[in-house]
């Protein structure tokens, strides 16, 4: 496995187009010969190191494995979702319409290794979360077509919940009967092959997206605040950065239903 670190000073020096092209070429070269490769930004490493380390451990096969077949999937509330994603997803929480969690019952805590930190007195442990958008409805073949987006998916830090996304997707499909589900694979971490194994098909590439890094607190924000800070200090300094873009994936469910 190859990790490509990106410092913010390097970004400022080289400019985004040149650096993005270099990173894409490096990732493509490694992945084309079967070597997993990821890009790790300095701000993520400094502000969300535990999540980065957890994802790397999972890719290297060094995480605690939890079989999803032992866990129960159900709807969860917004507060539970937000708390879990802020702790376990690199990009934190965001708005969603439907939220599902995967819970490991207490009787299966035996699969967790000695020393694994969690509340052993609780009746269940939330080990994975997936969130979905509201339906976007449009016409296809003179019939209404309902499309949802898979917005977020994350597993508990230090774990690899084997089959978690598949189980959460199936729970959502049973409840909401979507005609398709679309999502995006972050090129910095994946080429999306895990989505292909779940029946998703590649439907094009999305260009790099702009973000602002608050270099004082090393966090990413959508908009820049130019007002003075509460203690009278000058406005926060921001650095404009771009990610590498993503690959769009779609899982057709209505077509599969009609064929079965």
C-alpha positions as CSV (number, residue, x, y, z in Angstrom):
1,X,0.0,0.0,0.0
2,X,1.2,3.5,-0.9
3,X,0.4,6.7,1.0
4,X,0.9,10.1,-0.6
5,X,1.1,12.9,1.9
6,X,0.2,16.4,0.8
7,X,1.4,19.4,2.9
8,X,-0.5,22.7,2.7
9,X,2.8,24.5,2.1
10,X,3.3,22.3,-1.0
11,X,-0.2,23.2,-2.2
12,X,0.5,27.0,-1.8
13,X,3.8,26.7,-3.7
14,X,2.8,24.6,-6.7
15,X,-0.8,25.6,-7.3
16,X,-3.8,23.3,-7.6
17,X,-3.7,22.3,-11.3
18,X,-0.1,21.1,-11.3
19,X,-0.4,19.2,-8.0
20,X,-3.7,17.6,-8.8
21,X,-2.3,16.3,-12.0
22,X,0.7,14.9,-10.2
23,X,-1.4,13.2,-7.6
24,X,-3.7,11.6,-10.2
25,X,-0.8,10.3,-12.1
26,X,0.7,8.7,-9.0
27,X,-2.5,7.1,-7.9
28,X,-3.2,5.8,-11.4
29,X,0.2,4.3,-11.7
30,X,0.0,2.5,-8.4
31,X,-3.6,1.3,-8.8
32,X,-3.0,0.1,-12.4
33,X,-0.7,-2.5,-11.1
34,X,-2.9,-3.5,-8.1
35,X,-1.2,-1.5,-5.4
36,X,-3.7,0.3,-3.1
37,X,-2.8,4.0,-2.9
38,X,-4.3,6.9,-0.9
39,X,-3.8,10.7,-0.7
40,X,-3.5,12.1,2.9
41,X,-3.9,15.8,3.4
42,X,-2.0,17.6,6.1
43,X,-5.1,19.2,7.6
44,X,-6.9,15.8,7.9
45,X,-3.8,14.2,9.5
46,X,-3.5,17.0,12.1
47,X,-7.2,17.4,12.9
48,X,-8.7,13.9,12.3
49,X,-5.7,11.6,12.7
50,X,-7.6,8.9,14.5
51,X,-10.0,8.5,11.6
52,X,-7.2,8.5,9.0
53,X,-5.3,5.8,11.0
54,X,-8.5,3.7,11.3
55,X,-9.1,3.8,7.6
56,X,-5.5,2.9,6.9
57,X,-5.7,0.0,9.4
58,X,-8.8,-1.3,7.7
59,X,-7.2,-1.2,4.3
60,X,-4.2,-3.1,5.7
61,X,-6.3,-5.7,7.3
62,X,-5.3,-4.7,10.8
63,X,-8.7,-3.7,12.2
64,X,-11.1,-5.6,14.4
65,X,-13.4,-7.6,12.1
66,X,-17.0,-7.7,13.0
67,X,-19.4,-9.8,10.8
68,X,-22.4,-7.7,9.8
69,X,-24.6,-10.9,10.0
70,X,-24.4,-10.6,13.8
71,X,-25.7,-7.1,13.8
72,X,-29.1,-5.5,13.5
73,X,-30.0,-2.7,11.0
74,X,-32.6,-0.1,11.8
75,X,-33.4,3.6,11.5
76,X,-31.7,6.0,13.8
77,X,-32.2,9.7,14.8
78,X,-30.3,12.7,13.6
79,X,-28.5,13.3,16.9
80,X,-27.1,9.7,17.0
81,X,-26.1,9.9,13.4
82,X,-24.3,13.3,13.7
83,X,-22.4,12.1,16.8
84,X,-21.3,8.9,15.1
85,X,-20.2,10.5,11.9
86,X,-18.3,13.4,13.5
87,X,-16.3,10.8,15.4
88,X,-15.9,8.2,12.6
89,X,-16.2,9.8,9.2
90,X,-13.4,11.8,7.7
91,X,-15.8,14.5,6.4
92,X,-18.0,14.5,9.5
93,X,-21.7,14.8,9.4
94,X,-24.0,16.4,6.9
95,X,-27.7,16.8,6.1
96,X,-29.6,13.6,5.2
97,X,-33.2,12.5,5.1
98,X,-32.9,8.8,6.0
99,X,-30.4,7.4,8.5
100,X,-29.6,3.8,9.3
101,X,-27.4,2.2,12.0
102,X,-26.0,-1.3,12.5
103,X,-26.0,-2.5,16.1
104,X,-24.0,-5.3,17.6
105,X,-26.1,-7.0,20.4
106,X,-24.4,-7.5,23.7
107,X,-24.5,-11.3,23.3
108,X,-21.9,-10.9,20.5
109,X,-19.5,-8.7,22.3
110,X,-17.3,-11.8,22.4
111,X,-16.1,-11.0,18.9
112,X,-14.4,-7.9,20.1
113,X,-10.8,-8.3,21.2
114,X,-9.6,-7.8,24.8
115,X,-8.7,-4.2,25.3
116,X,-11.2,-2.8,22.8
117,X,-12.6,0.4,24.3
118,X,-16.3,0.6,24.4
119,X,-19.2,0.7,26.9
120,X,-19.5,-3.0,27.7
121,X,-22.5,-2.4,30.0
122,X,-24.6,-1.2,27.1
123,X,-27.1,-3.6,25.5
124,X,-25.8,-2.9,22.0
125,X,-23.0,-1.2,20.2
126,X,-23.5,1.0,17.1
127,X,-20.8,-0.2,14.7
128,X,-21.8,1.4,11.3
129,X,-24.0,4.1,9.9
130,X,-25.3,4.9,6.4
131,X,-27.3,8.0,5.4
132,X,-29.4,8.7,2.3
133,X,-31.1,11.6,0.6
134,X,-34.7,12.2,0.0
135,X,-36.0,10.9,-3.3
136,X,-35.4,12.8,-6.5
137,X,-38.4,11.9,-8.6
138,X,-38.4,12.2,-12.4
139,X,-40.0,10.5,-15.3
140,X,-38.5,7.5,-17.1
141,X,-40.5,5.6,-19.8
142,X,-43.6,7.7,-18.8
143,X,-43.4,6.4,-15.2
144,X,-42.2,8.1,-12.1
145,X,-38.6,7.1,-11.1
146,X,-37.3,7.5,-7.6
147,X,-33.6,8.0,-7.1
148,X,-31.8,8.4,-3.8
149,X,-28.2,9.2,-2.9
150,X,-26.1,7.3,-0.5
151,X,-24.5,10.3,1.2
152,X,-22.3,8.9,4.1
153,X,-21.1,5.5,5.2
154,X,-18.8,4.9,8.2
155,X,-17.7,2.1,10.5
156,X,-16.7,2.4,14.1
157,X,-13.1,3.5,14.6
158,X,-10.8,0.5,14.7
159,X,-13.2,-1.9,13.1
160,X,-14.0,-3.4,9.8
161,X,-17.6,-4.4,9.8
162,X,-17.6,-7.0,7.1
163,X,-20.8,-6.7,5.0
164,X,-22.0,-3.6,6.8
165,X,-22.8,-1.4,3.8
166,X,-24.6,-4.3,2.0
167,X,-26.8,-4.9,5.0
168,X,-27.6,-1.2,5.5
169,X,-28.4,-0.8,1.8
170,X,-30.7,-3.7,1.9
171,X,-32.5,-2.3,5.0
172,X,-33.0,1.0,3.2
173,X,-34.2,-0.7,0.0
174,X,-36.7,-2.8,1.9
175,X,-38.1,0.3,3.6
176,X,-38.1,2.8,0.8
177,X,-38.2,0.8,-2.5
178,X,-35.9,3.2,-4.4
179,X,-35.6,2.7,-8.2
180,X,-31.9,3.4,-8.0
181,X,-29.2,4.5,-5.5
182,X,-26.3,6.7,-6.6
183,X,-23.1,7.6,-4.7
184,X,-19.6,8.8,-5.2
185,X,-16.2,7.2,-4.7
186,X,-13.6,9.6,-3.4
187,X,-10.6,9.3,-5.7
188,X,-8.2,10.2,-2.9
189,X,-9.1,7.0,-1.1
190,X,-10.7,4.6,-3.6
191,X,-11.4,3.7,-7.2
192,X,-14.8,2.4,-6.2
193,X,-14.3,-1.3,-6.7
194,X,-16.1,-2.0,-3.4
195,X,-19.2,-0.4,-4.9
196,X,-18.9,-2.6,-7.9
197,X,-19.0,-5.7,-5.7
198,X,-22.4,-4.4,-4.4
199,X,-23.9,-4.1,-7.8
200,X,-23.1,-0.4,-8.5
201,X,-22.0,0.6,-12.0
202,X,-19.7,3.4,-12.9
203,X,-21.4,6.4,-14.5
204,X,-18.7,9.0,-15.1
205,X,-16.3,11.2,-13.2
206,X,-16.9,14.3,-11.1
207,X,-14.4,17.1,-11.3
208,X,-12.3,18.3,-8.3
209,X,-14.3,20.3,-5.7
210,X,-13.2,23.5,-3.9
211,X,-12.9,23.6,-0.1
212,X,-11.5,26.1,2.4
213,X,-9.1,25.1,5.1
214,X,-9.1,27.1,8.3
215,X,-5.3,26.9,8.8
216,X,-5.5,28.1,12.4
217,X,-7.7,25.1,13.5
218,X,-6.9,22.8,10.6
219,X,-10.5,22.2,9.6
220,X,-12.4,22.4,6.3
221,X,-15.4,24.7,5.9
222,X,-17.8,25.5,3.1
223,X,-17.6,29.3,3.4
224,X,-15.0,31.8,4.6
225,X,-15.8,34.0,7.6
226,X,-14.1,37.4,7.1
227,X,-15.3,39.0,10.4
228,X,-13.0,39.3,13.4
229,X,-12.8,36.5,15.9
230,X,-14.7,36.8,19.3
231,X,-11.5,37.8,21.2
232,X,-10.7,40.6,18.7
233,X,-8.0,38.7,16.8
234,X,-7.8,39.2,13.0
235,X,-10.0,37.0,10.8
236,X,-9.1,33.4,10.4
237,X,-6.7,32.6,7.5
238,X,-8.1,30.3,4.9
239,X,-6.4,28.3,2.2
240,X,-8.4,27.3,-0.9
241,X,-7.8,23.7,-1.8
242,X,-9.4,21.2,-4.2
243,X,-9.9,17.5,-3.8
244,X,-9.1,15.0,-6.6
245,X,-12.7,14.6,-7.7
246,X,-14.8,11.4,-7.5
247,X,-16.4,8.6,-9.6
248,X,-20.2,8.5,-9.8
249,X,-21.7,5.0,-9.2
250,X,-25.3,4.0,-9.6
251,X,-27.1,0.8,-8.5
252,X,-30.2,0.1,-10.6
253,X,-32.8,-1.5,-8.5
254,X,-36.0,-1.0,-10.6
255,X,-34.4,-2.7,-13.6
256,X,-33.3,-5.7,-11.5
257,X,-36.8,-6.0,-10.0
258,X,-38.3,-6.0,-13.5
259,X,-35.9,-8.7,-14.6
260,X,-36.5,-11.0,-11.6
